[in-house]
Amino acid sequence: MQHLIPKIESQLASLPVPIALELPDGRRVAQAGARVTLAFKEWTVLAKLAARQVGAIGEAYVEGKVQIEGAMRDLIDAAVGMLPGNPAETDTGWWSRLQHRAKSHGSHSLRKDAAQIEFHYDVSDDFYALWLDARRVYSCAYYRTPDLTLAEAQEAKLDHICKKLMLQPGERYLDIGSGWGALLLWAAEHYGVDATGITLSKNQHAYVQRLIEEKGLQGRVRVELRDYRELSAEQPFDKISSVGMFEHVGAANMPTYFRKIHSLLKPGGLVMNHGITSGELNYRQLGAGMGDFIEKYIFPGGELLHVTHVLRETAAAGLEMVDTESLRPHYARTLWAWSDALEAQLDAAREVLQRSGGRQAENAERVLRAYRLYLAGSAMSFEQGWISLHQMLSTKPDGDVGRAGVLRGAQSVYPFARDYIYNK
């Protein structure tokens, strides 16, 4: 392995952030003024660094084979310099394996989807509460103005979605993948809708049920522990939202997903799909080992599609897209806010995970390390444009081109201008 040292020293010299390496034999290779230190316990991991396999270094950190000292923002800036190119353009074996699984729909059965959601979202409510806002909104915020705090930007996002959906008092509203209930409750309390949320997370379901009872909203708001494929279309909804959901659906199940939404939506109604999309048209998942890292530690079974792919499936299901907005830079800022909040409370986060019980308590340090890299690494990916996020508003045309009081041709409640979204 000694022959790797000159190559690694050359790589270090080109990085935007000075770093130091502590080798397994105790030697130190460092740049002047190093702000980040990587301490390697195994030579094989050092070989991954020489090969610019950033994801493999991340995995080694999670597994305790390398220690990292320094600010997470500095580490991520250094990681960008280590990459051999744009990882979003890299075709990897990870994608081939995922395609093979997706052909049989096996990676997205009801049972497996429930298990995958539990893997991520049932870590510990208290853990998420440390770095999310008070409403526990675990999706991209909307920085309507640059001076907003994270909490204010999350409220702005909730209202942005409600305005786009044109929610009205008494309407039947469905939120697919309702999380900790922020949008569900915001819509009910500020827009007077009759709201139903569904989730696959037992922790989230119990938490939202408590909030509903505390707020006295039992007659107008409900949350159900169920898969979207289990919903009945006998009583369709006026408006539907799906936030941070379709990333978990999988390419093979996209037709099923959008056909189900079509069946659940009243003619003339609106549906908002808000979710992460790929930044490259011919995306094959992040290379340099980054896709493997996310699949193993964060989102097992997750798939990212380009916005054009999503919109194609939307149209194929009989839904008409009427408005699409990119919030990519908003998510970069959101993720950095989460990352900074977690970094400021590492000891508290470790303690929360240790006392949570079960798998999380046994693997508290691994879980914490994985989330540290995931949040900061995702912020970097959105900054670089490797992945993106879109809000896609669609309607289910009702065939009525001459509705009274509406200009001809609408076939839905959607107006002819977008002013209503942005007027305060």
VOGU-3710 file (C-alpha; in Angstrom, 3 decimals, decimal comma):
1> mqhlipkies> 0,000/0,000/0,000  3,014/2,280/0,356  2,886/3,098/-3,355  -0,439/4,885/-2,788  1,069/7,624/-0,636  2,522/9,779/-3,462  -0,761/9,524/-5,376  -2,769/10,536/-2,330  -0,436/13,434/-1,547  -0,964/14,705/-5,083
11> qlaslpvpia> -4,726/14,469/-4,652  -4,621/16,359/-1,372  -2,757/19,224/-2,991  -5,656/19,824/-5,385  -8,406/19,970/-2,749  -10,167/23,260/-1,960  -9,879/22,582/1,778  -6,545/21,551/3,384  -6,835/18,160/5,086  -4,619/15,759/6,996
21> lelpdgrrva> -4,466/11,963/6,914  -3,403/9,718/9,763  -2,239/6,399/8,318  -2,755/2,969/9,922  0,936/2,803/10,849  0,749/6,104/12,716  2,323/8,345/10,087  0,675/11,648/9,219  0,282/13,155/5,741  -0,936/16,723/6,037
31> qagarvtlaf> -1,348/20,001/4,222  -0,469/23,222/5,959  -3,339/24,562/8,027  -5,380/21,360/7,722  -9,003/21,918/8,774  -10,125/18,294/8,440  -8,381/15,123/9,624  -9,128/11,589/8,431  -7,647/8,885/10,642  -7,531/5,507/8,853
41> kewtvlakla> -7,463/2,224/10,758  -7,148/-0,025/7,685  -4,989/0,220/4,553  -7,827/-1,096/2,371  -9,886/1,978/3,216  -6,970/4,202/2,240  -6,987/2,466/-1,135  -10,626/3,552/-1,553  -9,525/7,135/-1,015  -6,850/6,779/-3,699
51> arqvgaigea> -9,575/5,477/-6,050  -11,754/8,507/-5,187  -14,546/6,258/-3,877  -16,097/8,890/-1,643  -19,101/6,722/-0,773  -16,819/3,924/0,411  -15,008/6,377/2,705  -18,401/7,384/4,079  -19,264/3,743/4,726  -15,917/3,208/6,453
61> yvegkvqieg> -16,626/6,210/8,698  -20,038/4,826/9,655  -18,485/1,438/10,431  -15,713/2,966/12,553  -12,847/2,152/10,163  -11,958/5,810/9,740  -12,379/8,734/12,128  -13,210/12,256/10,984  -12,340/15,457/12,823  -13,365/18,896/11,619
71> amrdlidaav> -16,411/20,859/10,505  -18,873/18,993/8,324  -19,033/21,862/5,808  -15,249/21,709/5,365  -15,383/17,939/4,964  -18,033/18,196/2,258  -16,102/20,865/0,372  -13,086/18,544/0,434  -15,246/15,631/-0,728  -16,336/17,569/-3,815
81> gmlpgnpaet> -12,680/18,028/-4,707  -12,049/14,280/-4,288  -14,682/13,257/-6,818  -13,422/12,174/-10,263  -16,202/14,086/-12,039  -19,974/14,532/-11,958  -21,220/11,483/-10,011  -24,723/11,909/-11,421  -23,428/10,954/-14,861  -21,800/7,748/-13,641
91> dtgwwsrlqh> -23,400/4,400/-14,491  -22,840/2,049/-11,565  -23,436/-1,555/-10,694  -25,842/-0,261/-8,030  -28,240/0,914/-10,748  -28,096/-2,401/-12,575  -28,966/-4,291/-9,407  -31,800/-1,890/-8,687  -33,204/-2,306/-12,198  -33,137/-6,063/-11,801
101> rakshgshsl> -35,117/-5,857/-8,571  -37,562/-3,317/-9,962  -38,531/-5,486/-12,941  -40,358/-7,851/-10,614  -41,749/-5,014/-8,423  -40,170/-6,985/-5,566  -38,415/-3,984/-4,060  -41,703/-2,118/-3,661  -44,259/-4,599/-2,350  -46,557/-3,360/0,428
111> rkdaaqiefh> -44,564/-5,361/2,982  -41,155/-4,171/1,793  -42,223/-0,548/1,451  -43,495/-0,596/5,038  -40,204/-2,095/6,237  -38,166/0,475/4,290  -40,145/3,392/5,715  -39,686/1,961/9,218  -35,923/1,700/8,561  -35,700/5,450/7,964
121> ydvsddfyal> -38,534/7,227/9,747  -38,883/5,101/12,876  -35,365/5,832/14,113  -36,549/8,017/16,994  -38,958/10,926/17,116  -36,729/12,661/19,651  -33,738/12,321/17,324  -35,513/14,097/14,477  -36,851/16,729/16,884  -33,260/17,801/17,638
131> wldarrvysc> -32,637/19,122/14,133  -36,012/19,629/12,448  -38,209/22,658/13,129  -40,850/22,540/15,859  -43,480/21,218/13,417  -41,090/18,426/12,365  -41,398/19,153/8,663  -39,046/16,677/7,014  -39,083/18,048/3,473  -37,782/21,019/1,502
141> ayyrtpdltl> -38,579/24,421/3,015  -39,575/27,441/0,919  -37,424/30,513/1,491  -39,873/33,067/0,175  -37,429/35,761/1,345  -33,722/35,255/2,148  -34,061/36,314/5,787  -36,438/33,538/6,863  -35,487/31,112/9,600  -35,908/27,398/8,956
151> aeaqeakldh> -39,161/27,349/10,940  -40,525/30,342/9,005  -39,474/28,839/5,678  -41,227/25,579/6,541  -44,436/27,413/7,340  -44,041/29,301/4,066  -43,766/25,930/2,275  -46,889/24,572/3,945  -48,826/27,650/2,886  -47,274/27,592/-0,595
161> ickklmlqpg> -48,681/24,098/-1,152  -52,094/24,975/0,280  -52,318/28,042/-1,953  -51,340/26,079/-5,045  -54,036/23,521/-4,250  -56,581/26,338/-3,747  -57,869/24,643/-0,601  -61,356/25,736/0,437  -63,337/25,181/3,666  -65,167/21,869/3,720
171> eryldigsgw> -63,202/20,265/0,899  -62,092/16,661/1,306  -58,298/16,719/1,311  -55,858/13,799/1,285  -52,162/13,982/2,211  -50,252/10,887/1,042  -47,213/10,272/3,230  -48,264/12,790/5,869  -45,142/12,523/8,051  -45,477/14,201/11,432
181> galllwaaeh> -48,660/15,921/10,284  -47,499/19,496/9,702  -49,187/19,968/6,309  -52,259/17,972/7,332  -52,852/20,142/10,390  -51,895/23,409/8,664  -54,463/22,736/5,941  -57,172/21,954/8,493  -56,436/24,870/10,829  -55,769/27,572/8,219
191> ygvdatgitl> -57,972/26,475/5,313  -60,824/24,622/7,012  -60,606/21,401/5,020  -61,709/17,930/6,063  -58,283/16,300/6,107  -57,078/12,696/5,875  -53,423/11,707/6,125  -51,799/8,334/5,546  -48,364/7,092/6,594  -46,458/3,823/6,840
201> sknqhayvqr> -44,535/4,956/9,914  -45,907/3,716/13,236  -44,048/6,448/15,122  -45,448/9,200/12,918  -48,971/7,781/13,042  -48,991/7,755/16,847  -47,499/11,254/17,038  -50,049/12,804/14,643  -52,939/11,052/16,376  -51,881/12,687/19,646
211> lieekglqgr> -51,708/16,107/17,978  -55,182/15,704/16,507  -56,588/14,914/19,936  -54,677/17,725/21,643  -55,994/20,237/19,107  -59,568/18,918/19,286  -59,675/18,168/15,568  -60,984/14,581/15,784  -64,101/15,347/13,754  -62,250/17,027/10,899
221> vrvelrdyre> -58,773/15,441/10,757  -57,727/11,804/10,742  -54,512/9,896/10,142  -54,368/6,288/8,973  -51,570/3,751/9,051  -51,852/2,415/5,531  -50,307/2,241/2,062  -51,659/4,469/-0,708  -52,526/1,343/-2,702  -54,988/0,322/0,011
231> lsaeqpfdki> -57,136/3,475/-0,220  -60,677/3,182/-1,553  -61,804/5,405/-4,425  -65,496/5,206/-3,481  -65,390/8,733/-2,038  -62,851/10,695/-4,115  -61,083/13,748/-2,732  -61,296/17,362/-3,899  -57,564/17,933/-3,407  -54,564/15,649/-2,860
241> ssvgmfehvg> -50,963/16,309/-1,838  -47,967/13,997/-1,826  -44,811/15,467/-0,261  -41,541/13,544/-0,222  -43,405/10,403/-1,240  -42,854/9,407/-4,861  -39,098/8,970/-4,309  -40,083/5,817/-2,401  -42,518/4,523/-5,026  -39,968/3,184/-7,528
251> aanmptyfrk> -39,891/3,512/-11,309  -41,729/0,229/-11,866  -44,638/1,342/-9,662  -44,995/4,891/-11,025  -47,896/3,944/-13,358  -49,720/2,304/-10,431  -49,041/5,300/-8,200  -50,416/7,911/-10,596  -53,377/5,785/-11,695  -54,279/5,416/-8,023
261> ihsllkpggl> -54,086/9,178/-7,500  -56,262/9,659/-10,583  -58,892/7,319/-9,141  -58,806/9,051/-5,737  -59,248/12,570/-7,177  -62,577/14,122/-8,100  -62,975/15,319/-11,712  -61,745/18,902/-11,836  -59,674/18,463/-8,661  -56,002/19,245/-8,053
271> vmnhgitsge> -53,059/17,141/-6,892  -49,639/18,362/-5,761  -46,614/16,079/-6,084  -43,614/17,525/-4,236  -40,509/15,381/-4,345  -36,845/14,835/-5,104  -35,916/14,334/-8,746  -32,676/13,593/-10,532  -30,586/16,443/-11,872  -29,489/14,568/-14,988
281> lnyrqlgagm> -31,780/13,499/-17,818  -30,171/10,063/-18,150  -29,548/9,613/-14,456  -28,168/6,268/-13,280  -27,756/7,080/-9,573  -24,821/8,781/-7,887  -21,463/7,183/-8,617  -18,193/7,146/-6,660  -19,913/4,839/-4,169  -22,393/7,525/-3,074
291> gdfiekyifp> -25,460/5,664/-4,339  -24,424/2,527/-2,481  -24,051/4,532/0,733  -27,562/6,027/0,516  -29,127/2,676/-0,394  -27,459/0,900/2,522  -27,786/3,419/5,330  -30,543/5,922/4,553  -33,171/5,138/1,915  -33,248/1,434/1,030
301> ggellhvthv> -35,390/1,021/-2,059  -35,401/4,712/-3,000  -35,204/5,718/-6,663  -34,831/9,146/-8,245  -36,367/9,985/-11,615  -35,920/13,030/-13,818  -38,817/15,475/-13,688  -39,643/14,679/-17,332  -40,058/11,003/-16,417  -42,401/11,897/-13,562
311> lretaaagle> -44,464/14,206/-15,745  -44,682/11,557/-18,466  -46,142/9,105/-15,963  -48,475/11,825/-14,679  -49,849/12,409/-18,173  -50,104/8,696/-18,930  -52,419/8,329/-15,920  -54,785/10,995/-17,279  -53,608/13,905/-15,119  -52,787/17,271/-16,703
321> mvdteslrph> -49,784/19,178/-15,358  -50,702/22,851/-14,864  -47,722/24,165/-12,877  -44,189/22,899/-12,150  -41,663/24,713/-9,954  -38,090/23,786/-9,077  -37,078/24,276/-5,439  -33,569/22,811/-5,787  -31,673/25,703/-4,100  -34,307/25,816/-1,359
331> yartlwawsd> -33,559/22,207/-0,473  -29,814/22,820/-0,375  -30,400/25,573/2,179  -32,877/23,394/4,114  -30,428/20,510/4,353  -27,605/22,744/5,522  -29,921/24,092/8,237  -30,661/20,515/9,347  -26,988/19,566/9,180  -25,885/22,580/11,203
341> aleaqldaar> -28,560/21,880/13,818  -27,469/18,251/14,169  -23,780/19,181/14,332  -24,538/21,591/17,173  -26,130/18,794/19,234  -24,084/15,675/18,574  -23,853/14,637/22,222  -27,596/15,059/22,724  -28,299/13,133/19,508  -26,052/10,281/20,614
351> evlqrsggrq> -27,811/10,127/23,978  -31,275/10,126/22,372  -30,359/7,253/20,082  -28,781/5,263/22,885  -31,909/5,416/25,022  -34,348/4,809/22,142  -34,127/1,021/22,462  -33,952/-1,726/19,841  -31,775/-1,511/16,742  -31,131/2,222/17,111
361> aenaervlra> -29,738/1,884/20,650  -27,417/-0,934/19,602  -26,178/1,039/16,612  -26,469/4,591/17,939  -23,020/5,695/16,806  -23,482/4,191/13,337  -26,892/5,835/12,909  -25,539/9,223/14,012  -22,542/9,019/11,678  -24,745/7,997/8,767
371> yrlylagsam> -27,089/10,939/9,271  -24,225/13,401/9,636  -22,883/12,398/6,231  -26,307/12,057/4,666  -27,542/15,547/5,554  -24,350/17,374/4,589  -23,756/15,208/1,523  -27,308/15,774/0,309  -26,922/19,522/0,767  -23,833/19,312/-1,435
381> sfeqgwislh> -25,691/17,257/-4,055  -28,476/19,816/-4,310  -25,962/22,676/-4,451  -24,113/20,969/-7,291  -27,340/20,211/-9,178  -26,768/16,449/-9,136  -30,235/16,032/-7,667  -33,177/18,413/-7,654  -36,669/18,917/-6,267  -39,893/19,863/-7,997
391> qmlstkpdgd> -43,428/20,754/-7,063  -45,728/19,459/-9,793  -49,343/20,597/-9,687  -51,772/18,613/-11,835  -55,493/18,421/-12,423  -57,954/15,716/-13,353  -59,873/17,221/-16,299  -63,648/16,946/-15,940  -64,539/17,468/-19,615  -66,612/20,601/-18,922
401> vgragvlrga> -65,190/23,262/-21,243  -68,016/25,775/-20,666  -68,433/25,817/-16,890  -70,563/28,719/-15,669  -68,514/31,638/-14,397  -65,248/30,226/-15,804  -63,544/30,999/-19,083  -64,046/28,220/-21,610  -61,509/25,416/-21,746  -60,459/25,076/-18,105
411> qsvypfardy> -61,911/21,603/-17,370  -60,883/22,068/-13,742  -60,855/24,533/-10,856  -57,394/25,747/-11,858  -57,469/29,463/-12,835  -56,022/31,022/-15,949  -53,343/32,962/-14,046  -50,931/32,117/-11,241  -51,319/35,339/-9,289  -53,303/33,559/-6,603
421> iynk> -50,202/31,586/-5,536  -47,988/34,562/-4,810  -50,416/37,167/-3,478  -49,938/37,392/0,278
//
